[in-house]
Amino acid sequence: MKKNIFHRLSWKQKNKILLGSFLFVAWIVYSSAISNTLDAKSMGDELRLQLDSATGAPEKLQRLKTELVRFEELTGQGDSAAVHEQLLDRVTLYCGKHPLQLREFAQPIRYRQQEWIVETHPFTIEGSFVEIVKFMDYLGTQSTGKIVSADIHSKTDNKTKTVSLLVTIYVQNISNAS
């Protein structure tokens, strides 16, 4: 009978072959199954992080658009007609909620001074002194421009013998001509 090659080996040699074959099988299993699983897990973690950063993206986009519009208004880079309309909207909205009346809202006065374009938006409102001061404070906190002047005068109605207070407010925007 032929003796098997393994019968001629010592226990030490058999253990070395067993250890080598175990390491070879472990390497094959790792390269074919475990490494793919670890790669899939790391990709899943990356995708989860991307998904987490994408949550709330529409709100972030809207907030950034709002900030851009506000910065354009502050620097005067926005459309001047849009600024005029926005100022009209804010004034009429405030006057509608408070006992003030918008009497006149004229077109903006524009002039160029060196490399700057200066737009002045005059409008007149009527109401009590306290309400006018509150309105001017409100308008000063909005980003529609800077209040550069206010002309306050009283008007007497001869029929009703009442005195009403009128204020002409001048809001100014300065933008770069280029």
Contact map, one row per residue, 1 for C-alpha under 8 A:
1110000000000000000000000000000000000000000000000000000000000000000000000000000000000000000000000000000000000000000000000000000000000000000000000000000000000000000000000000000000
1111000000000000000000000000000000000000000000000000000000000000000000000000000000000000000000000000000000000000000000000000000000000000000000000000000000000000000000000000000000
1111101100000000000000000000000000000000000000000000000000000000000000000000000000000000000000000000000000000000000000000000000000000000000000000000000000000000000000000000000000
0111111100000000000000000000000000000000000000000000000000000000000000000000000000000000000000000000000000000000000000000000000000000000000000000000000000000000000000000000000000
0011111110000000000000000000000000000000000000000000000000000000000000000000000000000000000000000000000000000000000000000000000000000000000000000000000000000000000000000000000000
0001111110000100000000000000000000000000000000000000000000000000000000000000000000000000000000000000000000000000000000000000000000000000000000000000000000000000000000000000000000
0011111111000000000000000000000000000000000000000000000000000000000000000000000000000000000000000000000000000000000000000000000000000000000000000000000000000000000000000000000000
0011111111000000000000000000000000000000000000000000000000000000000000000000000000000000000000000000000000000000000000000000000000000000000000000000000000000000000000000000000000
0000111111101100000000000000000000000000000000000000000000000000000000000000000000000000000000000000000000000000000000000000000000000000000000000000000000000000000000000000000000
0000001111111100000000000000000000000000000000000000000000000000000000000000000000000000000000000000000000000000000000000000000000000000000000000000000000000000000000000000000000
0000000011111110000000000000000000000000000000000000000000000000000000000000000000000000000000000000000000000000000000000000000000000000000000000000000000000000000000000000000000
0000000001111111000000000000000000000000000000000000000000000000000000000000000000000000000000000000000000000000000000000000000000000000000000000000000000000000000000000000000000
0000000011111111100000000000000000000000000000000000000000000000000000000000000000000000000000000000000000000000000000000000000000000000000000000000000000000000000000000000000000
0000010011111111110000000000000000000000000000000000000000000000000000000000000000000000000000000000000000000000000000000000000000000000000000000000000000000000000000000000000000
0000000000111111111000000000000000000000000000000000000000000000000000000000000000000000000000000000000000000000000000000000000000000000000000000000000000000000000000000000000000
0000000000011111111100000000000000000000000000000000000000000000000000000000000000000000000000000000000000000000000000000000000000000000000000000000000000000000000000000000000000
0000000000001111111110000000000000000000000000000000000000000000000000000000000000000000000000000000000000000000000000000000000000000000000000000000000000000000000000000000000000
0000000000000111111111000000000000000000000000000000000000000000000000000000000000000000000000000000000000000000000000000000000000000000000000000000000000000000000000000000000000
0000000000000011111111100000000000000000000000000000000000000000000000000000000000000000000000000000000000000000000000000000000000000000000000000000000000000000000000000000000000
0000000000000001111111110000000000000000000000000000000000000000000000000000000000000000000000000000000000000000000000000000000000000000000000000000000000000000000000000000000000
0000000000000000111111111000000000000000000000000000000000000000000000000000000000000000000000000000000000000000000000000000000000000000000000000000000000000000000000000000000000
0000000000000000011111111100000000000000000000000000000000000000000000000000000000000000000000000000000000000000000000000000000000000000000000000000000000000000000000000000000000
0000000000000000001111111110000000000000000000000000000000000000000000000000000000000000000000000000000000000000000000000000000000000000000000000000000000000000000000000000000000
0000000000000000000111111111000000000000000000000000000000000000000000000000000000000000000000000000000000000000000000000000000000000000000000000000000000000000000000000000000000
0000000000000000000011111111100000000000000000000000000000000000000000000000000000000000000000000000000000000000000000000000000000000000000000000000000000000000000000000000000000
0000000000000000000001111111110000000000000000000000000000000000000000000000000000000000000000000000000000000000000000000000000000000000000000000000000000000000000000000000000000
0000000000000000000000111111111000000000000000000000000000000000000000000000000000000000000000000000000000000000000000000000000000000000000000000000000000000000000000000000000000
0000000000000000000000011111111100000000000000000000000000000000000000000000000000000000000000000000000000000000000000000000000000000000000000000000000000000000000000000000000000
0000000000000000000000001111111111000000000000000000000000000000000000000000000000000000000000000000000000000000000000000000000000000000000000000000000000000000000000000000000000
0000000000000000000000000111111111100000000000000000000000000000000000000000000000000000000000000000000000000000000000000000000000000000000000000000000000000000000000000000000000
0000000000000000000000000011111111110000000000000000000000000000000000000000000000000000000000000000000000000000000000000000000000000000000000000000000000000000000000000000000000
0000000000000000000000000001111111110000000000000000000000000000000000000000000000000000000000000000000000000000000000000000000000000000000000000000000000000000000000000000000000
0000000000000000000000000000111111111000000000000000000000000000000000000000000000000000000000000000000000000000000000000000000000000000000000000000000000000000000000000000000000
0000000000000000000000000000111111111100000000000000000000000000000000000000000000000000000000000000000000000000000000000000000000000000000000000000000000000000000000000000000000
0000000000000000000000000000011111111110000000000000000000000000000000000000000000000000000000000000000000000000000000000000000000000000000000000000000000000000000000000000000000
0000000000000000000000000000001111111111000000000000000000000000000000000000000000000000000000000000000000000000000000000000000000000000000000000000000000000000000000000000000000
0000000000000000000000000000000011111111100000000000000000000000000000000000000000000000000000000000000000000000000000000000000000000000000000000000000000000000000000000000000000
0000000000000000000000000000000001111111110000000000000000000000000000000000000000000000000000000000000000000000000000000000000000000000000000000000000000000000000000000000000000
0000000000000000000000000000000000111111111000000000000000000000000000000000000000000000000000000000000000000000000000000000000000000000000000000000000000000000000000000000000000
0000000000000000000000000000000000011111111100000000000000000000000000000000000000000000000000000000000000000000000000000000000000000000000000000000000000000000000000000000000000
0000000000000000000000000000000000001111111110000000000000000000000000000000000000000000000000000000000000000000000000000000000000000000000000000000000000000000000000000000000000
0000000000000000000000000000000000000111111111000000000000000000000000000000000000000000000000000000000000000000000000000000000000000000000000000000000000000000000000000000000000
0000000000000000000000000000000000000011111111100000000000000000000000000000000000000000000000000000000000000000000000000000000000000000000000000000000000000000000000000000000000
0000000000000000000000000000000000000001111111110000000000000000000000000000000000000000000000000000000000000000000000000000000000000000000000000000000000000000000000000000000000
0000000000000000000000000000000000000000111111111000000000000000000000000000000000000000000000000000000000000000000000000000000000000000000000000000000000000000000000000000000000
0000000000000000000000000000000000000000011111111100000000000000000000000000000000000000000000000000000000000000000000000000000000000000000000000000000000000000000000000000000000
0000000000000000000000000000000000000000001111111110000000000000000000000000000000000000000000000000000000000000000000000000000000000000000000000000000000000000000000000000000000
0000000000000000000000000000000000000000000111111111000000000000000000000000000000000000000000000000000000000000000000000000000000000000000000000000000000000000000000000000000000
0000000000000000000000000000000000000000000011111111100000000000000000000000000000000000000000000000000000000000000000000000000000000000000000000000000000000000000000000000000000
0000000000000000000000000000000000000000000001111111110000000000000000000000000000000000000000000000000000000000000000000000000000000000000000000000000000000000000000000000000000
0000000000000000000000000000000000000000000000111111111000000000000000000000000000000000000000000000000000000000000000000000000000000000000000000000000000000000000000000000000000
0000000000000000000000000000000000000000000000011111111000000000000000000000000000000000000000000000000000000000000000000000000000000000000000000000000000000000000000000000000000
0000000000000000000000000000000000000000000000001111111110000000000000000000000000000000000000000000000000000000000000000000000000000000000000000000000000000000000000000000000000
0000000000000000000000000000000000000000000000000111111110000000000000000000000000000000000000000000000000000000000000000000000000000000000000000000000000000000000000000000000000
0000000000000000000000000000000000000000000000000011111110000000000000000000000000000000000000000000000000000000000000000000000000000000000000000000000000000000000000000000000000
0000000000000000000000000000000000000000000000000000111111110000000000000000000000000000000000000000000000000000000000000000000000000000000000000000000000000000000000000000000000
0000000000000000000000000000000000000000000000000000111111111000000000000000000000000000000000000000000000000000000000000000000000000000000000000000000000000000000000000000000000
0000000000000000000000000000000000000000000000000000000111111100000000000000000000000000000000000000000000000000000000000000000000000000000000000000000000000000000000000000000000
0000000000000000000000000000000000000000000000000000000111111110000000000000000000000000000000000000000000000000000000000000000000000000000000000000000000000000000000000000000000
0000000000000000000000000000000000000000000000000000000111111111000000000000000000000000000000000000000000000000000000000000000000000000000000000000000000000000000000000000000000
0000000000000000000000000000000000000000000000000000000011111111100000000000000000000000000000000000000000000000000000000000000000000000000000000000000000000000000000000000000000
0000000000000000000000000000000000000000000000000000000001111111110000000000000000000000000000000000000000000000000000000000000000000000000000000000000000000000000000000000000000
0000000000000000000000000000000000000000000000000000000000111111111000000000000000000000000000000000000000000000000000000000000000000000000000000000000000000000000000000000000000
0000000000000000000000000000000000000000000000000000000000011111111100000000000000000000000000000000000000000000000000000000000000000000000000000000000000000000000000000000000000
0000000000000000000000000000000000000000000000000000000000001111111110000000000000000000000000000000000000000000000000000000000000000000000000000000000000000000000000000000000000
0000000000000000000000000000000000000000000000000000000000000111111111000000000000000000000000000000000000000000000000000000000000000000000000000000000000000000000000000000000000
0000000000000000000000000000000000000000000000000000000000000011111111100000000000000000000000000000000000000000000000000000000000000000000000000000000000000000000000000000000000
0000000000000000000000000000000000000000000000000000000000000001111111110000000000000000000000000000000000000000000000000000000000000000000000000000000000000000000000000000000000
0000000000000000000000000000000000000000000000000000000000000000111111111000010000000000000000000000000000000000000000000000000000000000000000000000000000000000000000000000000000
0000000000000000000000000000000000000000000000000000000000000000011111111100000000000000000000000000000000000000000000000000000000000000000000100000000000000000000000000000000000
0000000000000000000000000000000000000000000000000000000000000000001111111110000000000000000000000000000000000000000000000000000000000000000000000000000000000000000000000000000000
0000000000000000000000000000000000000000000000000000000000000000000111111111110000000000000000000000000000000000000000000000000000000000000000000000000000000000000000000000000000
0000000000000000000000000000000000000000000000000000000000000000000011111111110000100000000000000000000000000000000000000000000000000000000000111000000000000000000000000000000000
0000000000000000000000000000000000000000000000000000000000000000000001111111100000000000000000000000000000000000000000000000000000000000000000111000000000000000000000000000000000
0000000000000000000000000000000000000000000000000000000000000000000000111111110000000000000000000000000000000000000000000000000000000000000000000000000000000000000000000000011000
0000000000000000000000000000000000000000000000000000000000000000000000011111110000000000000000000000000000000000000000000000000000000000000000000000000000000000000000000000111100
0000000000000000000000000000000000000000000000000000000000000000000000011111111000000000000000000000000000000000000000000000000000000000000000000000000000000000000000000000001100
0000000000000000000000000000000000000000000000000000000000000000000010011011111101100000000000000000000000000000000000000000000000000000000000000000000000000000000000000000000000
0000000000000000000000000000000000000000000000000000000000000000000000000000111111100000000000000000000000000000000000000000000000000000000000000000000000000000000000000000000000
0000000000000000000000000000000000000000000000000000000000000000000000000000011111110000000000000000000000000000000000000000000000000000000000000000000000000000000000000000000000
0000000000000000000000000000000000000000000000000000000000000000000000000000001111111000000000000000000000000000000000000000000000000000000000000000000000000000000000000000000000
0000000000000000000000000000000000000000000000000000000000000000000000000000011111111100000000000000000000000000000000000000000000000000000000000000000000000000000000000000000000
0000000000000000000000000000000000000000000000000000000000000000000000001000011111111110000000000000000000000000000000000000000000000000000000010000000000000000000000000000000000
0000000000000000000000000000000000000000000000000000000000000000000000000000000111111111000000000000000000010000000000001000000000000000000000000000000000000000000000000000000000
0000000000000000000000000000000000000000000000000000000000000000000000000000000011111111100000000000000000000000000000000000000000000000000000000000000000000000000000000000000000
0000000000000000000000000000000000000000000000000000000000000000000000000000000001111111110000000000000000000000000000000000000000000000000000010000000000000000000000000000000000
0000000000000000000000000000000000000000000000000000000000000000000000000000000000111111111000000000000000000000000000000000000000000000000000010000000000000000000000000000000000
0000000000000000000000000000000000000000000000000000000000000000000000000000000000011111111100000000000010000000000000000000000000000000000000000000000000000000000000000000000000
0000000000000000000000000000000000000000000000000000000000000000000000000000000000001111111110000000000000000000000000000000000000000000000000000000000000000000000000000000000000
0000000000000000000000000000000000000000000000000000000000000000000000000000000000000111111111000000000000000000000000000000000000000000000000000000000000000000000000000000000000
0000000000000000000000000000000000000000000000000000000000000000000000000000000000000011111111100000010000000000000000000000000000000000000000000000000000000000000000000000000000
0000000000000000000000000000000000000000000000000000000000000000000000000000000000000001111111110000010000000000000000000000000000000000000000000000000000000000000000000000000000
0000000000000000000000000000000000000000000000000000000000000000000000000000000000000000111111111000000000000000000000000000000000000000000000000000000000000000000000000000000000
0000000000000000000000000000000000000000000000000000000000000000000000000000000000000000011111111100000000000000000000000000000000000010000000000000000000000000000000000000000000
0000000000000000000000000000000000000000000000000000000000000000000000000000000000000000001111111111110000000000000000000000000000000000000000000000000000000000000000000000000000
0000000000000000000000000000000000000000000000000000000000000000000000000000000000000000000111111111100000000000000000000000000000000000000000000000000000000000000000000000000000
0000000000000000000000000000000000000000000000000000000000000000000000000000000000000000000011111110000000000000000000000000000000000000000000000000000000000000000000000000000000
0000000000000000000000000000000000000000000000000000000000000000000000000000000000000000000001111111000000000000000000000000000000100000000000000000000000000000000000000000000000
0000000000000000000000000000000000000000000000000000000000000000000000000000000000000000000000111111100000000000000000000000001100100000000000000000000000000000000000000000000000
0000000000000000000000000000000000000000000000000000000000000000000000000000000000000000000000110111110000000000000000000000111100110000000000000000000000000000000000000000000000
0000000000000000000000000000000000000000000000000000000000000000000000000000000000000000000000110011111000000000000000000000111000000000000000000000000000000000000000000000000000
0000000000000000000000000000000000000000000000000000000000000000000000000000000000000000001100100001111110000000000000000011110000000000000000000000000000000000000000000000000000
0000000000000000000000000000000000000000000000000000000000000000000000000000000000000000000000000000111110000000000000000011110000000000000000000000000000000000000000000000000000
0000000000000000000000000000000000000000000000000000000000000000000000000000000000000000000000000000011111000000000000000011100000000000000000000000000000000000000000000000000000
0000000000000000000000000000000000000000000000000000000000000000000000000000000000000001000000000000011111100000000000000111000000000000000000000000000000000000000000000000000000
0000000000000000000000000000000000000000000000000000000000000000000000000000000000000000000000000000000111110000000000001110000000000000000000000000000000000000000000000000000000
0000000000000000000000000000000000000000000000000000000000000000000000000000000000000000000000000000000011111000000000001100000000000000000000000000000000000000000000000000000000
0000000000000000000000000000000000000000000000000000000000000000000000000000000000010000000000000000000001111100000000111100000000000000000000000000000000000000000000000000000000
0000000000000000000000000000000000000000000000000000000000000000000000000000000000000000000000000000000000111110000000111000000000000000000000000000000000000000000000000000000000
0000000000000000000000000000000000000000000000000000000000000000000000000000000000000000000000000000000000011111000011110000000000000000000000000000000000000000000000000000000000
0000000000000000000000000000000000000000000000000000000000000000000000000000000000000000000000000000000000001111100011100000000000000000000000000000000000000000000000000000000000
0000000000000000000000000000000000000000000000000000000000000000000000000000000000000000000000000000000000000111111111000000000000000000000000000000000000000000000000000000000010
0000000000000000000000000000000000000000000000000000000000000000000000000000000000000000000000000000000000000011111111000000000000000000000000000000000000000000000000000000000000
0000000000000000000000000000000000000000000000000000000000000000000000000000000000000000000000000000000000000001111100000000000000000000000000000000000000000000000000000000000000
0000000000000000000000000000000000000000000000000000000000000000000000000000000000000000000000000000000000000001111110000000000000000000000000000000000000000000000000000000000111
0000000000000000000000000000000000000000000000000000000000000000000000000000000000000000000000000000000000000001111111000000000000000000000000000000000000000000000000000000011110
0000000000000000000000000000000000000000000000000000000000000000000000000000000000000000000000000000000000000111101111100000000000000000000000000000000000000000000000000000011110
0000000000000000000000000000000000000000000000000000000000000000000000000000000000000000000000000000000000000111100111110000000000000000000000000000000000000000000000000001111000
0000000000000000000000000000000000000000000000000000000000000000000000000000000000000000000000000000000000011110000011111000000000000000000000000000000000000000000000000001110000
0000000000000000000000000000000000000000000000000000000000000000000000000000000000000000000000000000000000011100000001111100000000000000000000000000000000000000000000000111100000
0000000000000000000000000000000000000000000000000000000000000000000000000000000000010000000000000000000001111000000000111110000000000000000000000000000000000000000000000111000000
0000000000000000000000000000000000000000000000000000000000000000000000000000000000000000000000000000000011110000000000011111000000000000000000000000000000000000000000011110000000
0000000000000000000000000000000000000000000000000000000000000000000000000000000000000000000000000000011111000000000000001111100000000000000000000000000000000000000000011100000000
0000000000000000000000000000000000000000000000000000000000000000000000000000000000000000000000000000011110000000000000000111110000000000000000000000000000000000000001111000000000
0000000000000000000000000000000000000000000000000000000000000000000000000000000000000000000000000001111100000000000000000011111000000000000000000000000000000000000001110000000000
0000000000000000000000000000000000000000000000000000000000000000000000000000000000000000000000000001111000000000000000000001111100010000000000000000000000000000000111100000000000
0000000000000000000000000000000000000000000000000000000000000000000000000000000000000000000000000011100000000000000000000000111110110000000000000000000000000000000111000000000000
0000000000000000000000000000000000000000000000000000000000000000000000000000000000000000000000000011000000000000000000000000011111110000000000000000000000000000000110000000000000
0000000000000000000000000000000000000000000000000000000000000000000000000000000000000000000000000000000000000000000000000000001111111000000000000000000000000000000010000000000000
0000000000000000000000000000000000000000000000000000000000000000000000000000000000000000000000000000000000000000000000000000000111111100000000000000000000000000000000000000000000
0000000000000000000000000000000000000000000000000000000000000000000000000000000000000000000000000111000000000000000000000000001111111110000000000000000000000000000000000000000000
0000000000000000000000000000000000000000000000000000000000000000000000000000000000000000000000000001000000000000000000000000011111111111000000000000000000000000000000100000000000
0000000000000000000000000000000000000000000000000000000000000000000000000000000000000000000000000000000000000000000000000000000011111111100000000000000000000000000000000000000000
0000000000000000000000000000000000000000000000000000000000000000000000000000000000000000000000000000000000000000000000000000000001111111110000000000000000000000000000000000000000
0000000000000000000000000000000000000000000000000000000000000000000000000000000000000000000001000000000000000000000000000000000000111111111000000000000000000000000000000000000000
0000000000000000000000000000000000000000000000000000000000000000000000000000000000000000000000000000000000000000000000000000000000011111111100000000000000000000000000000000000000
0000000000000000000000000000000000000000000000000000000000000000000000000000000000000000000000000000000000000000000000000000000000001111111110000000000000000000000000000000000000
0000000000000000000000000000000000000000000000000000000000000000000000000000000000000000000000000000000000000000000000000000000000000111111111000000000000000000000000000000000000
0000000000000000000000000000000000000000000000000000000000000000000000000000000000000000000000000000000000000000000000000000000000000011111111010010000000000000000000000000000000
0000000000000000000000000000000000000000000000000000000000000000000000000000000000000000000000000000000000000000000000000000000000000001111111101110000000000000000000000000000000
0000000000000000000000000000000000000000000000000000000000000000000000000000000000000000000000000000000000000000000000000000000000000000111111100000000000000000000000000000000000
0000000000000000000000000000000000000000000000000000000000000000000000000000000000000000000000000000000000000000000000000000000000000000011111111000000000000000000000000000000000
0000000000000000000000000000000000000000000000000000000000000000000001001100000000000000000000000000000000000000000000000000000000000000000111111100000000000000000000000000000000
0000000000000000000000000000000000000000000000000000000000000000000000001100000000100110000000000000000000000000000000000000000000000000001001111100000000000000000000000010100000
0000000000000000000000000000000000000000000000000000000000000000000000001100000000000000000000000000000000000000000000000000000000000000000101111110000000000000000000000011100000
0000000000000000000000000000000000000000000000000000000000000000000000000000000000000000000000000000000000000000000000000000000000000000000100111111000000000000000000000011100000
0000000000000000000000000000000000000000000000000000000000000000000000000000000000000000000000000000000000000000000000000000000000000000001100001111110000000000000000001111000000
0000000000000000000000000000000000000000000000000000000000000000000000000000000000000000000000000000000000000000000000000000000000000000000000000111110000000000000000001111000000
0000000000000000000000000000000000000000000000000000000000000000000000000000000000000000000000000000000000000000000000000000000000000000000000000011111000000000000000001110000000
0000000000000000000000000000000000000000000000000000000000000000000000000000000000000000000000000000000000000000000000000000000000000000000000000011111100000000000000111100000000
0000000000000000000000000000000000000000000000000000000000000000000000000000000000000000000000000000000000000000000000000000000000000000000000000000111110000000000000111000000000
0000000000000000000000000000000000000000000000000000000000000000000000000000000000000000000000000000000000000000000000000000000000000000000000000000011111000000000011110000000000
0000000000000000000000000000000000000000000000000000000000000000000000000000000000000000000000000000000000000000000000000000000000000000000000000000001111100000000011100000000000
0000000000000000000000000000000000000000000000000000000000000000000000000000000000000000000000000000000000000000000000000000000000000000000000000000000111110000001111000000000000
0000000000000000000000000000000000000000000000000000000000000000000000000000000000000000000000000000000000000000000000000000000000000000000000000000000011111000001111000000000000
0000000000000000000000000000000000000000000000000000000000000000000000000000000000000000000000000000000000000000000000000000000000000000000000000000000001111100111100000000000000
0000000000000000000000000000000000000000000000000000000000000000000000000000000000000000000000000000000000000000000000000000000000000000000000000000000000111111111100000000000000
0000000000000000000000000000000000000000000000000000000000000000000000000000000000000000000000000000000000000000000000000000000000000000000000000000000000011111110000000000000000
0000000000000000000000000000000000000000000000000000000000000000000000000000000000000000000000000000000000000000000000000000000000000000000000000000000000001111100000000000000000
0000000000000000000000000000000000000000000000000000000000000000000000000000000000000000000000000000000000000000000000000000000000000000000000000000000000001111110000000000000000
0000000000000000000000000000000000000000000000000000000000000000000000000000000000000000000000000000000000000000000000000000000000000000000000000000000000011111111000000000000000
0000000000000000000000000000000000000000000000000000000000000000000000000000000000000000000000000000000000000000000000000000000000000000000000000000000000011101111100000000000000
0000000000000000000000000000000000000000000000000000000000000000000000000000000000000000000000000000000000000000000000000000000000000000000000000000000001111000111110000000000000
0000000000000000000000000000000000000000000000000000000000000000000000000000000000000000000000000000000000000000000000000000011100000000000000000000000001111000011111000000000000
0000000000000000000000000000000000000000000000000000000000000000000000000000000000000000000000000000000000000000000000000000011110000000000000000000000111100000001111100000000000
0000000000000000000000000000000000000000000000000000000000000000000000000000000000000000000000000000000000000000000000000001111000000000000000000000000111100000000111110000000000
0000000000000000000000000000000000000000000000000000000000000000000000000000000000000000000000000000000000000000000000000001110000010000000000000000011110000000000011111000000000
0000000000000000000000000000000000000000000000000000000000000000000000000000000000000000000000000000000000000000000000000111100000000000000000000000011100000000000001111100000000
0000000000000000000000000000000000000000000000000000000000000000000000000000000000000000000000000000000000000000000000000111000000000000000000000011111000000000000000111110000000
0000000000000000000000000000000000000000000000000000000000000000000000000000000000000000000000000000000000000000000000011110000000000000000000000011110000000000000000011111000000
0000000000000000000000000000000000000000000000000000000000000000000000000000000000000000000000000000000000000000000000011100000000000000000000011111100000000000000000001111100000
0000000000000000000000000000000000000000000000000000000000000000000000000000000000000000000000000000000000000000000001111000000000000000000000001111000000000000000000000111110000
0000000000000000000000000000000000000000000000000000000000000000000000000001000000000000000000000000000000000000000001110000000000000000000000011100000000000000000000000011111000
0000000000000000000000000000000000000000000000000000000000000000000000000011000000000000000000000000000000000000000111100000000000000000000000000000000000000000000000000001111100
0000000000000000000000000000000000000000000000000000000000000000000000000011100000000000000000000000000000000000000111000000000000000000000000000000000000000000000000000000111110
0000000000000000000000000000000000000000000000000000000000000000000000000001100000000000000000000000000000000000001110000000000000000000000000000000000000000000000000000000011111
0000000000000000000000000000000000000000000000000000000000000000000000000000000000000000000000000000000000000001001110000000000000000000000000000000000000000000000000000000001111
0000000000000000000000000000000000000000000000000000000000000000000000000000000000000000000000000000000000000000001000000000000000000000000000000000000000000000000000000000000111
